Amino acid sequence: SPSPRQNMPVRYFIMKSSNLQNIDISQQKGIWSTTPSNERKLNGAFWESSMVYLIFSVQGSGCFQGFARMESAIGCEKSQDWGSAGFGGVFKVDWIRKEIIPFQFAHHLLNPWNDSKKVQ
């Protein structure tokens, strides 16, 4: 469906998870939670962009696990689904693709906002 902010830029973020279980929960329930330090950036992107895509990777896995679209701003409500302390509010995500993609398939992608380092 068309975004009310359709003339605004699209934003992309790599979301690192400490474990695969959090990604499984996200894919099943259509939610995500991140650290409070990331919340401000993501909420700003949500309100100032036409679309925000989140590309997920488990730390140390050497691959991406898929990508989703951010469907809501991050609220104050916390989820008990993630047992670890340190997470902020929950927000809705719509998983577009659930697939394991090794980093080597994306080595041609460079991030100009991170010293043109490889996207991984």
C-alpha positions in Angstrom: 0.0 0.0 0.0 1.3 3.5 -0.7 3.0 5.2 2.1 1.8 8.7 3.3 5.5 9.6 3.1 6.1 8.3 -0.4 8.3 11.1 -1.6 10.7 10.5 1.3 13.9 8.3 1.1 13.9 4.5 1.9 16.2 3.5 4.8 18.0 0.3 5.5 19.5 -1.1 8.7 21.5 -4.2 9.5 20.1 -5.7 12.7 22.4 -7.9 14.6 20.9 -10.5 16.9 22.8 -12.3 19.6 21.0 -15.5 18.8 18.8 -17.3 16.2 16.0 -17.7 18.8 15.2 -14.0 18.7 14.9 -14.1 14.9 12.6 -17.1 15.1 10.4 -15.3 17.6 10.3 -12.2 15.3 9.4 -14.3 12.3 6.6 -16.1 14.2 5.1 -13.0 15.9 6.0 -10.2 13.6 7.7 -8.1 16.3 11.2 -7.0 17.1 12.9 -5.2 19.9 16.3 -3.6 20.0 18.5 -1.8 22.5 17.5 1.7 23.6 20.5 3.2 21.8 19.1 2.0 18.5 15.5 3.1 19.2 16.0 6.8 18.4 17.7 6.1 15.0 15.0 3.6 14.0 12.1 5.8 15.1 13.6 8.8 13.4 13.9 6.7 10.2 10.4 5.4 10.5 8.9 8.9 10.7 11.2 10.5 8.1 11.3 7.8 5.5 8.8 6.2 3.1 10.0 2.8 4.1 12.4 1.2 6.6 13.9 -2.2 5.8 15.7 -4.2 8.5 18.2 -6.8 7.3 18.8 -9.4 10.0 22.0 -11.3 10.9 22.9 -13.4 13.9 26.3 -12.3 15.3 29.1 -14.7 14.3 26.9 -16.6 11.8 28.6 -15.3 8.7 25.2 -14.8 7.0 22.0 -12.9 6.8 18.8 -14.6 7.9 16.4 -12.4 5.9 14.8 -9.0 5.9 11.6 -7.3 7.0 9.9 -4.0 6.8 9.4 -1.8 9.9 5.6 -1.5 10.3 5.3 0.6 13.4 7.2 3.1 15.5 8.8 1.7 18.6 6.6 2.0 21.7 7.2 1.8 25.4 5.7 -1.7 25.8 8.3 -4.4 26.3 8.0 -8.0 25.4 8.7 -11.0 27.6 9.5 -13.0 24.5 13.1 -11.9 24.8 14.5 -13.1 28.1 17.5 -10.8 28.1 17.5 -7.5 29.8 18.6 -4.4 27.9 16.0 -4.4 25.2 13.7 -1.5 24.7 10.1 -1.3 23.4 8.5 -3.6 20.8 7.6 -2.7 17.3 5.9 -4.5 14.4 7.8 -5.9 11.5 6.6 -7.6 8.3 9.0 -10.3 7.2 9.5 -10.1 3.4 12.0 -12.9 3.0 13.3 -15.6 5.4 16.4 -17.0 3.9 20.0 -17.7 4.9 22.3 -15.7 2.6 26.1 -16.0 3.2 27.9 -12.6 3.5 30.1 -13.6 0.5 27.1 -13.0 -1.8 26.9 -9.4 -0.6 30.6 -8.5 -0.6 30.1 -6.3 -3.6 27.8 -4.0 -1.5 29.7 -1.2 0.3 28.3 1.1 2.9 29.3 4.8 2.0 28.2 5.9 5.6 30.6 3.4 7.2 33.9 4.1 5.4 32.7 2.1 2.4 33.1 -1.1 4.4 31.4 -4.3 3.2 27.8 -4.8 4.2 27.6 -7.7 6.6 
